[in-house]
Amino acid sequence: MRVSVLRWRNLGLKILSLLFACSLWLFVNLKASEERDLRLPLRWENVPESLEITNPVNDFVRVRVIGPRRILSHLDPSRYPVVLDLADAQEGLRNYQISDKMIRILPGLKSTVLPPDTIQFKFDLVVKKEIPVRVRTAGRLPEGFVLEEVRARPDFVEVVGAQSEVQSLQEVETAPVDLRNLTADSQQKVRVVLNRPHVWPATDMDRVEVQLTIRELRLRKVWKEVPVRVENATLPVELRPGQIEVELEGPARLVKALGKGDIDARVTLPGEKASSYRLPAEVRVGVEGVSARANPETVEVILHRSRGGR
């Protein structure tokens, strides 16, 4: 019973002490302040359509912020951009001052713009110009093929952009056209590459149709001493000459792939009544598109009969 009385005797004092401690903690933490240097995003708007910004511009503003620690610790700089209104811009260089009043952050925070607090813009007039197109190719055609003509349609594009860059353009290139697997005429839409940061194609002129005219090379090749065989012969025969020269002509890739063993040179006996025949030499290679010509064009076939034979 005595212990219980003692426990409750100082209850009011204990509660008061607890409240005082909590208040002191809140006071210290809520009022405690600190300063931080932040980078706030810089954005600009209302640039006149007749102007283009051509110089590199920082995309942030350095700001010193002072305020309660608990607020600063949760502050996200990306949510508080500094916005410049460029509606009054004119051609040439122009400086814009960043003032403390332009910084819009949370209440209870004090902000000061740090140097450099001036943003410089270079404005150039926007102009249009028609520029010739040059088709850029990459790689080589397969062996035996040649590129006879390359054409872009249209052969010019209209570009828009900063006057200083547009006027210096003499031609524009297409994206590379790969030749490595092409063996026939080709048409394809290809993107135009300007390689200028402040120049862009006019509407619907960012691609052109590239037409490639491809021709397959032809080759003539002569094989000497090609043996001639006789068909329909039952008697011993003698050929004069027994070997001929064969000229092949056709696509280079096909002709190069043929060897002497692929050539079939022959004469066909119409019968065996006469003692000799002069017959045309027939030459076959079995490859479509490759022609063959014999030299000489005829071969004499002499039949040898045994004694007593007719």
C-alpha positions as CSV (number, residue, x, y, z in Angstrom):
1,M,0.0,0.0,0.0
2,R,2.8,2.4,0.8
3,V,4.6,1.6,-2.4
4,S,1.4,2.4,-4.4
5,V,1.0,5.7,-2.7
6,L,4.6,6.7,-3.5
7,R,4.1,5.6,-7.1
8,W,1.2,8.0,-7.6
9,R,2.4,10.9,-5.5
10,N,4.7,12.4,-8.2
11,L,2.5,11.4,-11.2
12,G,1.7,15.0,-12.1
13,L,5.3,16.1,-11.9
14,K,6.3,13.2,-14.1
15,I,3.8,14.0,-16.8
16,L,4.8,17.7,-16.8
17,S,8.5,16.7,-17.2
18,L,7.6,14.4,-20.2
19,L,5.6,17.2,-21.8
20,F,8.5,19.6,-21.3
21,A,11.0,17.1,-22.9
22,C,8.8,16.6,-25.9
23,S,8.3,20.3,-26.4
24,L,12.0,20.9,-26.1
25,W,12.7,18.2,-28.7
26,L,10.1,19.6,-31.1
27,F,11.4,23.1,-30.6
28,V,15.0,22.1,-31.3
29,N,14.2,20.0,-34.4
30,L,11.5,22.3,-35.9
31,K,13.5,25.4,-35.4
32,A,16.9,23.9,-36.3
33,S,17.9,25.2,-39.7
34,E,20.7,24.6,-42.2
35,E,21.7,25.7,-45.6
36,R,22.2,23.7,-48.8
37,D,23.4,24.5,-52.3
38,L,21.0,23.0,-54.8
39,R,20.8,22.8,-58.6
40,L,17.3,23.7,-59.8
41,P,16.3,22.8,-63.4
42,L,16.3,25.7,-65.8
43,R,13.6,25.7,-68.5
44,W,12.6,28.3,-71.1
45,E,9.4,28.8,-73.1
46,N,7.7,31.1,-75.7
47,V,10.7,31.2,-78.0
48,P,9.5,33.0,-81.2
49,E,9.0,30.6,-84.2
50,S,11.3,32.8,-86.3
51,L,14.3,32.2,-83.9
52,E,16.5,29.3,-83.0
53,I,18.8,29.0,-80.0
54,T,22.2,28.0,-81.2
55,N,24.6,28.2,-78.2
56,P,24.9,25.7,-75.4
57,V,22.9,26.8,-72.3
58,N,23.2,25.4,-68.8
59,D,20.0,23.5,-67.9
60,F,20.2,24.3,-64.2
61,V,20.5,27.3,-61.8
62,R,22.6,27.1,-58.6
63,V,20.6,28.2,-55.5
64,R,21.5,28.4,-51.8
65,V,18.5,27.4,-49.7
66,I,18.2,28.1,-45.9
67,G,15.4,26.6,-43.8
68,P,14.4,23.9,-41.3
69,R,16.3,20.7,-41.6
70,R,13.3,18.6,-41.6
71,I,12.0,20.4,-44.7
72,L,15.3,20.5,-46.6
73,S,15.9,16.8,-46.0
74,H,12.8,16.0,-48.1
75,L,13.2,18.7,-50.7
76,D,13.3,17.4,-54.3
77,P,15.0,20.1,-56.5
78,S,13.6,18.6,-59.8
79,R,10.1,19.7,-58.7
80,Y,11.0,23.4,-58.6
81,P,12.2,24.5,-62.1
82,V,13.2,28.0,-62.9
83,V,11.3,29.2,-65.9
84,L,12.4,31.9,-68.3
85,D,10.0,33.6,-70.7
86,L,11.8,34.3,-74.0
87,A,8.9,35.9,-75.8
88,D,10.8,39.1,-76.2
89,A,13.9,37.4,-77.8
90,Q,15.5,39.0,-80.8
91,E,18.3,37.9,-83.2
92,G,21.7,38.0,-81.7
93,L,23.1,37.6,-78.1
94,R,20.9,38.3,-75.2
95,N,21.4,38.0,-71.4
96,Y,18.7,37.0,-69.0
97,Q,19.0,37.7,-65.2
98,I,17.9,35.1,-62.7
99,S,16.5,36.8,-59.7
100,D,15.6,35.5,-56.2
101,K,12.0,36.2,-57.0
102,M,12.0,33.6,-59.8
103,I,12.8,30.8,-57.3
104,R,9.5,29.2,-56.3
105,I,10.1,26.6,-53.6
106,L,8.3,25.5,-50.4
107,P,7.1,28.1,-47.8
108,G,9.5,28.5,-44.9
109,L,12.6,28.3,-47.0
110,K,14.8,31.3,-48.0
111,S,16.6,31.0,-51.4
112,T,19.4,33.0,-53.0
113,V,20.6,32.6,-56.5
114,L,24.3,31.9,-56.7
115,P,26.7,33.1,-59.5
116,P,26.5,32.8,-62.4
117,D,23.1,34.4,-62.2
118,T,23.0,35.5,-65.8
119,I,22.0,33.2,-68.7
120,Q,23.2,34.1,-72.2
121,F,21.3,33.0,-75.3
122,K,22.3,33.3,-78.9
123,F,19.3,33.6,-81.2
124,D,19.6,33.0,-84.9
125,L,17.0,33.5,-87.6
126,V,15.1,30.5,-88.9
127,V,15.3,30.1,-92.7
128,K,14.5,27.5,-95.3
129,K,16.7,26.1,-98.1
130,E,16.6,23.4,-100.8
131,I,19.7,21.1,-100.5
132,P,20.8,18.4,-103.0
133,V,20.9,14.9,-101.7
134,R,23.8,12.6,-102.0
135,V,23.3,8.8,-101.5
136,R,25.8,7.2,-99.1
137,T,26.6,3.6,-99.7
138,A,28.2,1.0,-97.4
139,G,30.0,-2.2,-98.3
140,R,30.5,-3.8,-101.7
141,L,28.3,-5.6,-104.1
142,P,28.8,-9.4,-104.3
143,E,31.5,-10.4,-106.7
144,G,30.5,-10.2,-110.4
145,F,28.1,-7.2,-109.9
146,V,28.6,-3.5,-110.6
147,L,26.6,-0.5,-109.5
148,E,25.7,1.4,-112.6
149,E,23.6,4.2,-111.2
150,V,22.5,5.6,-107.9
151,R,19.6,8.0,-107.8
152,A,17.6,9.7,-105.0
153,R,14.0,10.8,-105.6
154,P,13.6,13.6,-104.9
155,D,17.2,14.6,-105.5
156,F,16.8,17.5,-103.0
157,V,15.2,18.2,-99.7
158,E,14.0,21.3,-98.0
159,V,15.5,22.0,-94.7
160,V,14.7,24.5,-91.9
161,G,16.9,25.8,-89.2
162,A,19.3,28.4,-87.9
163,Q,20.5,30.6,-90.7
164,S,24.2,30.3,-89.9
165,E,24.0,26.5,-90.3
166,V,21.6,26.2,-93.1
167,Q,23.5,28.6,-95.4
168,S,26.7,26.5,-94.9
169,L,25.0,23.3,-96.1
170,Q,26.0,22.4,-99.7
171,E,24.5,18.9,-99.7
172,V,23.0,16.4,-97.3
173,E,23.6,12.6,-97.1
174,T,21.3,9.7,-96.7
175,A,21.8,7.0,-94.1
176,P,24.2,4.3,-95.5
177,V,22.6,2.0,-98.0
178,D,24.0,-1.5,-97.6
179,L,25.2,-3.0,-100.9
180,R,26.6,-6.3,-99.6
181,N,23.6,-8.6,-100.4
182,L,22.3,-6.8,-103.5
183,T,22.3,-8.7,-106.8
184,A,19.5,-6.9,-108.6
185,D,18.0,-3.4,-109.0
186,S,16.7,-2.1,-105.7
187,Q,14.4,0.7,-104.4
188,Q,14.2,1.6,-100.7
189,K,13.2,4.5,-98.5
190,V,16.2,6.0,-96.7
191,R,16.4,8.6,-94.0
192,V,18.2,11.9,-94.6
193,V,21.0,12.7,-92.2
194,L,21.7,16.4,-91.6
195,N,24.4,16.2,-88.9
196,R,23.5,19.8,-87.8
197,P,22.2,20.3,-84.3
198,H,20.0,23.3,-85.3
199,V,18.7,22.1,-88.7
200,W,15.9,19.7,-89.4
201,P,14.0,18.5,-92.5
202,A,10.8,20.3,-93.6
203,T,7.6,18.4,-93.2
204,D,7.5,15.0,-94.9
205,M,11.1,15.4,-96.3
206,D,13.0,13.4,-93.8
207,R,13.2,10.4,-96.2
208,V,13.9,9.9,-99.9
209,E,13.6,7.0,-102.2
210,V,16.9,5.6,-103.3
211,Q,17.0,3.7,-106.6
212,L,20.0,1.5,-107.4
213,T,20.7,0.1,-110.8
214,I,22.8,-3.0,-110.6
215,R,24.3,-4.9,-113.5
216,E,25.9,-8.4,-113.4
217,L,29.3,-8.6,-115.1
218,R,29.7,-10.9,-118.0
219,L,32.8,-12.9,-118.6
220,R,34.3,-14.8,-121.5
221,K,36.6,-17.7,-120.8
222,V,38.3,-20.1,-123.2
223,W,39.1,-23.7,-122.4
224,K,41.5,-25.4,-124.7
225,E,41.9,-29.2,-125.4
226,V,38.4,-30.1,-124.5
227,P,37.9,-33.8,-125.5
228,V,35.1,-34.6,-127.9
229,R,33.0,-37.8,-127.6
230,V,30.9,-39.5,-130.2
231,E,27.3,-40.7,-129.7
232,N,25.6,-43.5,-131.6
233,A,28.9,-45.1,-132.7
234,T,29.1,-48.9,-132.8
235,L,32.3,-49.0,-134.9
236,P,35.7,-47.7,-134.0
237,V,36.0,-44.1,-134.9
238,E,38.7,-41.4,-135.2
239,L,38.0,-37.7,-134.6
240,R,39.8,-35.0,-136.4
241,P,40.4,-33.0,-134.2
242,G,39.8,-35.1,-131.2
243,Q,40.0,-32.0,-128.9
244,I,38.5,-28.6,-129.5
245,E,38.6,-25.2,-128.0
246,V,35.4,-24.1,-126.1
247,E,34.5,-20.5,-125.4
248,L,32.1,-19.9,-122.5
249,E,30.2,-16.6,-122.0
250,G,27.8,-15.6,-119.3
251,P,27.5,-14.0,-115.8
252,A,31.0,-13.8,-114.3
253,R,30.1,-15.6,-111.1
254,L,28.7,-18.6,-113.1
255,V,31.5,-18.8,-115.7
256,K,34.2,-18.7,-113.0
257,A,32.5,-21.6,-111.2
258,L,32.8,-23.9,-114.2
259,G,35.8,-26.2,-114.9
260,K,36.9,-28.1,-117.9
261,G,35.2,-31.2,-116.5
262,D,31.8,-29.4,-116.6
263,I,32.0,-29.1,-120.4
264,D,30.3,-31.8,-122.5
265,A,31.5,-31.6,-126.1
266,R,30.0,-34.2,-128.5
267,V,29.1,-35.1,-132.0
268,T,26.2,-37.3,-132.9
269,L,26.5,-39.8,-135.7
270,P,23.4,-39.9,-138.0
271,G,24.4,-43.4,-139.1
272,E,27.3,-45.5,-140.1
273,K,26.9,-46.0,-143.9
274,A,29.5,-43.6,-144.9
275,S,33.2,-43.9,-144.1
276,S,33.4,-40.4,-142.7
277,Y,31.2,-37.6,-141.6
278,R,31.7,-33.9,-140.9
279,L,29.5,-33.1,-138.0
280,P,28.8,-30.0,-135.9
281,A,30.3,-30.0,-132.4
282,E,27.7,-29.7,-129.7
283,V,28.8,-28.2,-126.4
284,R,26.8,-28.2,-123.2
285,V,27.6,-26.9,-119.7
286,G,24.2,-27.5,-118.1
287,V,24.1,-24.0,-116.5
288,E,21.3,-21.7,-117.5
289,G,22.6,-18.3,-118.7
290,V,26.0,-19.6,-119.9
291,S,26.5,-20.1,-123.6
292,A,29.2,-22.2,-125.2
293,R,30.8,-22.1,-128.6
294,A,33.1,-24.7,-130.2
295,N,36.2,-23.9,-132.2
296,P,36.3,-25.4,-134.8
297,E,32.6,-25.7,-135.1
298,T,32.7,-29.0,-136.9
299,V,34.6,-32.3,-136.4
300,E,35.4,-35.0,-138.9
301,V,34.4,-38.5,-137.8
302,I,36.2,-41.4,-139.6
303,L,34.7,-44.8,-139.2
304,H,37.1,-47.8,-139.2
305,R,35.5,-51.0,-140.5
306,S,37.0,-54.4,-140.2
307,R,37.9,-56.3,-143.3
308,G,34.9,-58.0,-144.8
309,G,32.6,-55.6,-143.3
310,R,30.4,-53.4,-145.3
